[in-house]
Every structure is written in structure tokens, then in C-alpha cells.
């Protein structure tokens, strides 16, 4: 009687809980295991992302490596180590900057952080410079690299910029931030031409081509303004390839400025004021302006490279207040 009474009493709480766990539906057990597996994969992918954030992409390494090989080859075997070859190194850095910007488009399949107005000014700058350097020798390096390589690199840059503009305006126009890319380009182009018409040198001894070369210089310097404007409107966030693009353009301008400083006594012009070589001072001022415009970016770029490597994202401070 006692045994039968205990049988009618039902299972103990512990036994009931074990039975409910064992008898739980198979679909519930599978979904639970899948959830745990997804959580593990999310955690592992997070650690993988943190581990690879310091390693640059192979395309960036390849671009820098190819440039280094070509630059050393030109400097040592073509220019024979002459100082004027840094002008050719300057245009090679500029060409590399456009190539890296192309790598960004190919990897992201978008152009959300690229200013078409900036590229338009770069296109204008290259056209003006090539119109002078392909027909005259006044602004070319005096070493052998100025015979062909200098102009050939500029032609490559021109082709890259035209392709970049096509990507921005046609191929990936849906991702182009047209409303944010709002800094007017035409006034900057007009200012470049007017300043060049007044302050050009006479190294070509042909006023038209001297003016075009100086216009190319001023347009190239001012081309950074629409890009910086778009970055500030975008919250100050600069992706890795975009940061390399801006840094290489600054390096190109630095090399060009270093050469112009060393040749400052050789650059002549028609005097507006007796004894005042206004052309070389305007040339040096344009280079200095470019460095000033990119000074804040340069600090944060170097800091990010040191801390996170080449494949890093830069966030400029206080940009949210400027938007």
C-alpha cells in the first residue's frame, strides 16, 4: 500500500526537470546549438577583425612596392642621382596617389568619400601642366628624366583621373555624395587662372604656356579644398586608401616645393616691381599653402599609421561641429 501510494504521488521535481530536458523537441535543441555556434562565430570574427586591422591590404603594399622600384630605377639609372630628379619623383607620387584612390573604388565598389569637384580641378591642373611640359622645356627637370618620363607619368595621371571621374559620375553615381560635395569648383578654377595670368614666370619665354603652367600649379593646390570640404561634411572620417591619396599628394607637393626652393634664384619673370621676383614667391607660397591646408590631416595621418599601420581609418576631431 505504501509503494502504490508513492507511485501515485508523481515524479520528484528534479526528475521532472530532467525528463522535460530529455523530452524537449529536437528542433529546439538544434536551434539552441545553432545560436551558440553563431555567437562563437561572431566572437571569433571580432577577434579576427582586430587582429587584421594592423595589416595593410596586399593591393596597397603592391602599389607602394611598384612605386619604390620604379622611383629608385628612375633616380639612379635614368637621372644618375641628380637633384632635379625629385621633380620626377613628385609627379610619380601624384600618379601613385590616383592609383591608390582607384584601389579604393575597386575594393569598396562605391565612391561615397570621393569629391568629383576635386578630381575636376586635378584634371584641369594636369591638362594645363602637360600643355606646357610637352611643348616647352622651361619647367622640366634638367636631368634625363625630363626628356620623356616626366611627361609620360603625367599622361598616366591624366588617364587615371579621367577614369576616376567616370567611376564617380557614371559607374557608381548612386553612391556619389553630390549634395555634400558642394564646394564650388568654377570660382577656384577662375582664381587659379587669374592669379597665373598676373604672376606667371617666363621660364618658357611664351606668356601663354607660362600662364598655363602656373594655372596648373594653382589648380592642383586648390584641388584639395573640395575633398577636405566633403570629408568635413562626412563627419571627418577618412578611409585608409583616401588617407594615402591625400598623404601622397602632400608628399608630391613637398618634393616639388623642395626643388623650387633650391631653384629659386633661377626662376625669372617680367618685373612688376623692379628687383622683385614675384613669380618664384608665388610658386613657393602656393606650395606652402598646400602644406598648411593639410597640416592637421598630416598630424593625424602619421599618428594613425604609427598606432594602427597602413590599413587604418582616420577620424579628424571637431568635424561634427563644422558640418
C-alpha positions as CSV (number, residue, x, y, z in Angstrom):
1,X,0.0,0.0,0.0
2,X,2.8,2.4,0.8
3,X,4.5,1.5,-2.5
4,X,1.4,2.1,-4.5
5,X,0.7,5.4,-2.8
6,X,4.2,6.6,-3.7
7,X,3.6,5.6,-7.3
8,X,0.5,7.7,-7.5
9,X,2.4,10.7,-5.9
10,X,4.1,11.5,-9.3
11,X,7.8,12.1,-10.1
12,X,10.0,14.3,-7.9
13,X,10.7,17.9,-9.1
14,X,14.3,17.0,-10.0
15,X,13.2,14.0,-12.0
16,X,10.6,16.1,-13.8
17,X,13.0,18.7,-14.8
18,X,15.4,16.1,-16.2
19,X,12.6,14.4,-18.1
20,X,11.5,17.7,-19.6
21,X,15.0,18.4,-20.8
22,X,15.4,15.0,-22.3
23,X,12.0,15.1,-23.9
24,X,12.4,18.7,-25.3
25,X,11.8,18.9,-29.0
26,X,14.7,18.1,-31.3
27,X,14.1,21.4,-33.3
28,X,14.5,23.4,-30.0
29,X,17.9,21.7,-29.3
30,X,19.1,22.3,-32.8
31,X,18.1,26.0,-32.7
32,X,19.9,26.4,-29.4
33,X,23.1,24.8,-30.8
34,X,22.9,27.0,-33.9
35,X,22.5,30.1,-31.7
36,X,25.6,29.1,-29.7
37,X,27.6,28.4,-32.9
38,X,26.6,31.8,-34.3
39,X,27.7,33.6,-31.1
40,X,31.0,31.8,-31.2
41,X,31.5,32.8,-34.9
42,X,30.6,36.4,-34.1
43,X,33.2,36.5,-31.3
44,X,35.9,34.8,-33.4
45,X,35.2,37.2,-36.3
46,X,35.5,40.1,-34.0
47,X,38.9,38.9,-32.8
48,X,39.9,38.3,-36.4
49,X,39.0,41.8,-37.4
50,X,41.0,43.3,-34.5
51,X,43.9,41.0,-35.4
52,X,44.0,42.0,-39.1
53,X,43.3,45.8,-38.6
54,X,47.0,46.4,-38.5
55,X,47.9,44.5,-41.7
56,X,47.6,46.6,-44.9
57,X,45.8,45.2,-47.9
58,X,48.0,43.4,-50.5
59,X,47.0,45.9,-53.2
60,X,48.3,48.8,-51.1
61,X,51.6,47.0,-50.5
62,X,51.9,46.2,-54.2
63,X,51.3,49.8,-55.2
64,X,53.9,51.1,-52.8
65,X,56.4,48.4,-53.8
66,X,56.0,49.1,-57.5
67,X,56.4,52.8,-57.0
68,X,59.5,52.3,-54.9
69,X,61.1,50.1,-57.6
70,X,60.2,52.5,-60.4
71,X,61.3,55.5,-58.4
72,X,64.7,54.1,-57.5
73,X,65.2,52.9,-61.1
74,X,64.5,56.3,-62.5
75,X,66.5,58.2,-59.9
76,X,69.7,56.0,-60.1
77,X,69.7,54.7,-63.7
78,X,68.0,57.5,-65.7
79,X,68.6,60.7,-63.7
80,X,72.0,59.4,-62.4
81,X,71.1,60.7,-59.0
82,X,70.8,64.4,-60.0
83,X,68.8,66.5,-57.6
84,X,66.4,67.8,-60.2
85,X,65.0,64.2,-60.4
86,X,62.9,64.9,-57.3
87,X,60.6,66.8,-59.7
88,X,60.0,63.5,-61.4
89,X,59.6,61.8,-58.1
90,X,57.0,64.4,-57.3
91,X,54.8,63.5,-60.3
92,X,55.3,59.8,-59.6
93,X,54.0,60.3,-56.1
94,X,51.0,62.1,-57.5
95,X,50.3,59.3,-60.0
96,X,50.6,56.7,-57.2
97,X,48.0,58.7,-55.2
98,X,45.5,58.4,-58.0
99,X,46.2,54.7,-58.4
100,X,45.5,54.1,-54.7
101,X,42.3,56.0,-55.0
102,X,41.4,53.7,-57.8
103,X,42.1,50.7,-55.5
104,X,39.6,52.1,-53.0
105,X,36.9,52.2,-55.7
106,X,37.6,48.7,-56.8
107,X,37.6,47.3,-53.3
108,X,34.5,49.2,-52.0
109,X,32.5,49.3,-55.3
110,X,31.5,52.8,-54.2
111,X,32.7,56.4,-54.3
112,X,31.0,57.8,-51.2
113,X,34.0,59.7,-49.9
114,X,35.5,61.0,-53.2
115,X,35.0,64.5,-54.4
116,X,34.3,64.8,-58.2
117,X,35.0,68.6,-57.9
118,X,38.4,67.9,-56.5
119,X,39.1,65.4,-59.4
120,X,37.9,68.0,-61.8
121,X,40.5,70.5,-60.6
122,X,43.2,67.8,-60.7
123,X,42.2,67.1,-64.3
124,X,42.5,70.8,-65.1
125,X,45.8,71.0,-63.4
126,X,47.3,68.1,-65.4
127,X,46.0,69.4,-68.7
128,X,47.5,72.8,-68.1
129,X,50.8,71.4,-67.0
130,X,51.1,69.0,-69.9
131,X,50.3,71.7,-72.3
132,X,53.4,73.4,-71.1
133,X,55.8,70.5,-70.5
134,X,55.0,68.7,-73.8
135,X,55.8,71.8,-75.9
136,X,58.4,73.7,-73.8
137,X,61.3,72.9,-71.5
138,X,61.2,75.7,-69.1
139,X,59.7,73.8,-66.2
140,X,61.2,70.4,-66.8
141,X,63.9,68.6,-64.8
142,X,67.3,69.2,-66.3
143,X,68.3,65.5,-66.0
144,X,67.4,62.8,-68.4
145,X,64.1,62.0,-66.7
146,X,62.7,65.3,-68.1
147,X,63.1,64.1,-71.6
148,X,60.2,61.7,-71.6
149,X,59.5,60.0,-68.2
150,X,58.2,63.2,-66.5
151,X,55.6,63.8,-69.3
152,X,54.7,60.1,-69.5
153,X,53.9,59.9,-65.8
154,X,51.7,63.0,-66.1
155,X,49.9,61.3,-69.0
156,X,49.3,58.3,-66.9
157,X,48.0,60.5,-64.1
158,X,45.7,62.2,-66.6
159,X,44.3,58.9,-67.7
160,X,43.7,57.8,-64.1
161,X,41.9,61.0,-63.1
162,X,39.7,60.7,-66.2
163,X,38.9,57.1,-65.2
164,X,38.2,58.1,-61.6
165,X,35.8,60.8,-62.8
166,X,34.0,58.3,-64.9
167,X,33.6,56.0,-61.9
168,X,32.3,58.8,-59.8
169,X,29.9,60.4,-62.2
170,X,28.7,57.3,-64.2
171,X,29.6,53.9,-62.9
172,X,29.0,54.4,-59.2
173,X,27.0,57.6,-59.3
174,X,24.4,56.2,-56.9
175,X,26.9,56.3,-54.1
176,X,28.3,59.7,-55.0
177,X,27.5,62.3,-52.3
178,X,26.6,65.1,-54.7
179,X,24.8,67.2,-52.0
180,X,27.8,67.1,-49.6
181,X,30.3,67.7,-52.5
182,X,29.1,71.3,-52.7
183,X,32.1,73.5,-52.7
184,X,32.0,75.5,-56.0
185,X,34.7,74.4,-58.4
186,X,34.4,77.1,-61.1
187,X,35.4,80.0,-58.8
188,X,38.5,78.1,-57.8
189,X,39.4,77.5,-61.4
190,X,38.9,81.1,-62.3
191,X,41.1,82.3,-59.3
192,X,43.8,79.9,-60.5
193,X,43.8,81.3,-64.0
194,X,43.6,84.9,-63.0
195,X,46.5,84.6,-60.5
196,X,48.6,82.8,-63.0
197,X,47.9,85.4,-65.7
198,X,49.2,88.1,-63.3
199,X,52.1,86.4,-61.5
200,X,53.4,83.8,-64.0
201,X,57.1,83.4,-64.6
202,X,58.8,83.5,-68.0
203,X,60.8,80.2,-68.0
204,X,59.2,79.2,-71.3
205,X,59.5,82.8,-72.7
206,X,56.0,82.3,-74.0
207,X,53.3,84.0,-71.9
208,X,50.5,81.6,-72.8
209,X,52.4,78.5,-71.8
210,X,53.9,80.2,-68.7
211,X,50.4,81.1,-67.7
212,X,49.1,77.6,-68.3
213,X,51.9,76.0,-66.2
214,X,51.2,78.4,-63.3
215,X,47.4,77.8,-63.6
216,X,48.1,74.1,-63.3
217,X,50.1,74.7,-60.1
218,X,47.4,76.8,-58.5
219,X,44.6,74.5,-59.6
220,X,46.4,71.5,-58.1
221,X,46.9,73.3,-54.8
222,X,43.3,74.4,-54.6
223,X,42.0,70.9,-55.6
224,X,42.4,69.7,-52.1
225,X,39.7,72.1,-50.8
226,X,36.7,70.3,-52.3
227,X,38.0,67.0,-50.9
228,X,38.6,68.4,-47.4
229,X,35.1,70.0,-47.6
230,X,33.5,66.7,-48.4
231,X,35.4,65.0,-45.6
232,X,34.2,67.5,-43.0
233,X,30.6,67.2,-44.3
234,X,31.0,63.4,-44.0
235,X,31.9,63.7,-40.3
236,X,35.7,63.8,-40.6
237,X,36.1,60.0,-41.2
238,X,38.8,59.1,-43.8
239,X,39.2,55.6,-45.0
240,X,42.6,54.0,-45.5
241,X,43.0,54.5,-49.2
242,X,41.7,58.0,-49.1
243,X,44.2,58.9,-46.4
244,X,47.0,57.5,-48.5
245,X,45.8,59.5,-51.5
246,X,45.8,62.8,-49.6
247,X,49.2,62.0,-47.9
248,X,50.8,61.2,-51.3
249,X,49.5,64.3,-52.8
250,X,51.1,66.3,-49.9
251,X,54.4,64.4,-50.4
252,X,54.3,65.2,-54.1
253,X,53.8,68.9,-53.3
254,X,56.6,68.8,-50.7
255,X,59.1,67.3,-53.2
256,X,58.1,69.9,-55.8
257,X,58.4,72.7,-53.3
258,X,61.9,71.5,-52.2
259,X,63.1,71.6,-55.8
260,X,61.5,75.1,-56.4
261,X,63.2,76.4,-53.3
262,X,66.6,75.2,-54.5
263,X,66.0,76.7,-57.9
264,X,64.5,80.0,-56.6
265,X,67.4,82.0,-58.0
266,X,66.9,80.6,-61.5
267,X,63.2,81.3,-61.9
268,X,62.8,84.6,-63.6
269,X,59.8,86.8,-64.6
270,X,58.9,90.1,-66.1
271,X,59.1,92.6,-63.2
272,X,56.0,94.3,-61.9
273,X,58.2,96.0,-59.3
274,X,61.9,96.5,-60.1
275,X,64.1,93.8,-58.5
276,X,61.1,91.8,-57.1
277,X,60.9,88.2,-58.5
278,X,57.2,87.9,-57.8
279,X,56.8,84.6,-59.7
280,X,59.0,82.4,-57.6
281,X,57.5,83.8,-54.4
282,X,54.0,83.0,-55.7
283,X,55.2,79.5,-56.6
284,X,56.7,78.9,-53.1
285,X,53.6,80.5,-51.5
286,X,51.3,78.0,-53.3
287,X,53.4,75.1,-52.1
288,X,53.3,76.4,-48.6
289,X,49.5,76.9,-48.7
290,X,49.1,73.3,-49.7
291,X,51.2,72.2,-46.7
292,X,49.2,74.4,-44.4
293,X,45.8,73.1,-45.7
294,X,47.0,69.5,-45.0
295,X,48.8,70.2,-41.8
296,X,46.1,68.9,-39.4
297,X,45.5,65.9,-41.6
298,X,49.2,65.1,-41.7
299,X,49.5,65.0,-37.9
300,X,46.5,62.6,-37.5
301,X,47.7,60.5,-40.5
302,X,51.2,59.9,-39.1
303,X,49.7,59.2,-35.7
304,X,47.2,56.7,-37.1
305,X,50.0,55.0,-39.2
306,X,52.2,54.6,-36.1
307,X,49.4,53.2,-34.0
308,X,47.4,51.1,-36.4
309,X,49.5,50.5,-39.6
310,X,48.8,51.3,-43.2
311,X,45.3,49.9,-43.2
312,X,43.8,52.4,-40.8
313,X,40.9,54.7,-40.6
314,X,41.4,58.4,-39.6
315,X,38.9,60.5,-37.7
316,X,39.6,64.2,-37.7
317,X,38.4,65.9,-34.5
318,X,35.7,68.6,-34.2
319,X,34.4,67.9,-37.7
320,X,30.9,67.2,-36.4
321,X,30.8,70.8,-35.3
322,X,31.8,72.0,-38.7
323,X,29.1,70.1,-40.6
